[in-house]
Structure formats: structure tokens, C-alpha cells
Amino acid sequence: MTVVVGDLPDRVGVDKAVEAADAVVNVAGHVKGSPKDLQQRAVEAILQAMRDHGVRRLVTLTGAGVRAEGDQPTLVDKAFRFALSKLQPDLLADSQAYVDLVRRSDRRWTIVRVPRLTDGAPKGTYRVASHVGAATGTKLDRADLATFILDELDQHGFMGAQPVVTN
């Protein structure tokens, strides 16, 4: 695995990072001061570089507030999404648009949806559900997220799917 640090909307940098890759893992997200369309611009650059270099596999990350077909949100899920739509509507809109771009692409993708990420000690286990509301939790340790992503790269169990991963 090679970690590349750079500016995602920079197509030249993204192209250089992808050119020798077997797969791409994108876990980028908004930070204070980032452009409102950061994720859309980033995934456009990533998908173009993947096409240019023949890289087929993409595992990418978004929040559980982004809905997918088959979701059955609980009251807590609905409240979280409502709060997000009021407090950070640009983030939610960018996330949904970015996911739509990935889903329409011809890459072999997995979109991992997660709740609140924490920095706790890894539990070594995680739960995976096919949709929001299916016995999902409200948080996930980053270390356990990393384990899921590596497992998915190896096993391809959720290709073309948008699983929800929680502790």
C-alpha cells in the first residue's frame, strides 16, 4: 500500500497517485474551509485518472446520512439526517452528488457508509448491514473502518453496493 498525500482537486497530482495503483481507496472528506463541492471535484479527478490508467477497483467513503435504495431509517437515523440537512446542507448535497457520480461510473466500486467516526481503540470487529436501519449502530472506530476497507479490497464482498459499517 502506498499512501499519497496531496490536494484531491489537483488532477495532475491525482493522476500521478493513481497511475501505478491496483485499486483506489478514497476516504477524503470536508474540513473547515474546504470547497462546497470538494467531494464531487475529487471523485471526478479520481475517476478520470482511474479510466486513464485502467484501474478498475474503487472503495470510497461517505456518511450514513447519504441514502440508498432499500434504506429503512430508524427515528434516530431520520433525526440525524434532518439535523445534517439543516446544519450542513452543502456537505450533504456534495456527499449525495459524489455518491451519484461513483454509482454511475463504470468502475468496480464499493461505497462504504459510516456513522460518527471515533478515535477509540480498535475493537477488532465491526457490523455490516446492507442498508441504513438494519441493526446499525451510531459510531465506528477509525481503526475498525480501516480493517473493513482492507477486507473489502481483498474479498470484494460488497462490490456495487453501499454497505453501512458500524461497531
N, C-alpha and C positions, 0 to 999 in steps of 0.2 A: 504494500500500500504506500502510495506517495501522497502526502498532504501538500496542497498548493495553497498558498495564501495570496490573495490579490483582491482586485476590485471586480466584482462579478459583471457589472455592465460593460466592462472593458473587453470588447470582443477579441482583441488581439491576445490579451492575457488568458482569456478563457480558451481560446483556440490552442494556445501553447500547452495549457494544462491538460486538455483532452487528447491531444494528438497521439500520445503513446498509451492511452488508457484502454483497459479491457471493459471497464464499466465506470459509471459516474455516480457518485453519491453527493447529493446537494442537500445540505441542512442549513442553508443560509436563511436569515430572517431579518426583519426590520430591527433597527436600533434607532435611538434618538437622532433625529436629523437626516435619516435616510430618505431617499425619494419615495413619493407615494406609490410609485409603480415599480419599486425595486425588484420584487419577485418576478413580475412579468418580464421586465427587461433582462433579468438574469437568466431566466429559463429560455428566453428567445436566443440568447447568446449560446447557452449550453446546448440546446437542441440543434442549432446550426452547426456548431463545432462537432457534435456527435455525428451528424449527417456527413459533414465534410471528411471525417476520419473513419467512417464506418463503424463507429461504436454504437452498439445496439442497446445495452442494458443501462437503465437509469433507476436508481432508488432515491426518492426525494421525500421531503418532509413538509407537513403543514399542520395546522391546528385542528383539533376535533370539532371546532366551530364551523368548519367548511363541510357542508352537507354533501351526501352522495345518495344515489338511488338505494332504497332499502333501509335507510336510517329510520329508526323509531325512537327519537329523542325522548328522554325522560323529562320530568319537570325541571330537574337541575340542569340538564343539557339545554333546554329551552331558555332558562333564565340566563345561563352563561352566554348563549348566542345573542340574546336580547341586549344584555349589558355590553357585549363586544360591539354590537351594531350601533349602539348609542355613544360609547366611549371612544371607539377606534374604527369608525366606519370605513376609512380609507384602507386600513390594514385588512379588514375582512373582504372588501371589494378586490383588493390586489391579490389576496390569497385565493379567492374563488376564480379570478381570471387566470391566474398562474396554473391552477389545477386544470382548468378547462383547456389550456394550451397543451399541457402534458397529455391529457386524455385524448386529444385529437391528433397527437403525434403518431408517427409510425415506429416509435421506439418501443422496446420491451420494458415497460415501466411498472413500478410499484410506488404508490403514493401512501406514505405512512402518515396516519393522522394520530396526533397525540394530544392529551390534555396538558395541564400545567406541568412544566418540566422542573425538576428539583435537582439539587446537587448532593443528595444523600448518598450514603454508602450503597454500592450495588447490592441488590437483593439476590441476583443470580437467576431470577425468574421474572417472567412477565406474562401478561394475559393478552391474547389477541382475539379480537372479535371482528366479524365481517361488516358490522355496522354500528353506528352510534346507538346506544341504548341496550345493547346486548351484553349485559353484565360487565360493562366497562367501568373503570374507576375514574378518579378525578385527578390523578397525578402519575408521573412516571419519572424515575431517576434517569438522568442522562446516561449513566454507565449502562443501564439495562436497555435503553434505546440503542446505544452503540452495539450491544450484543445482538439485538434483534436485527439491526441493519446488516451486520456481518453474516448472521444466519441466513437472512433473505438473499444476500448475494451468493451464498453457497448453495442454498436449497431451492430457490425460485418458487416457493410455495404460494406467493401472493402476486405473481405477475399479472398485470392487467387489473389489479384490484386496489382498493383503498382501505386496508385494514385499520382498525383502531387498536393501538397498543397502550396498555396501562400496567401499573403494578397492582 
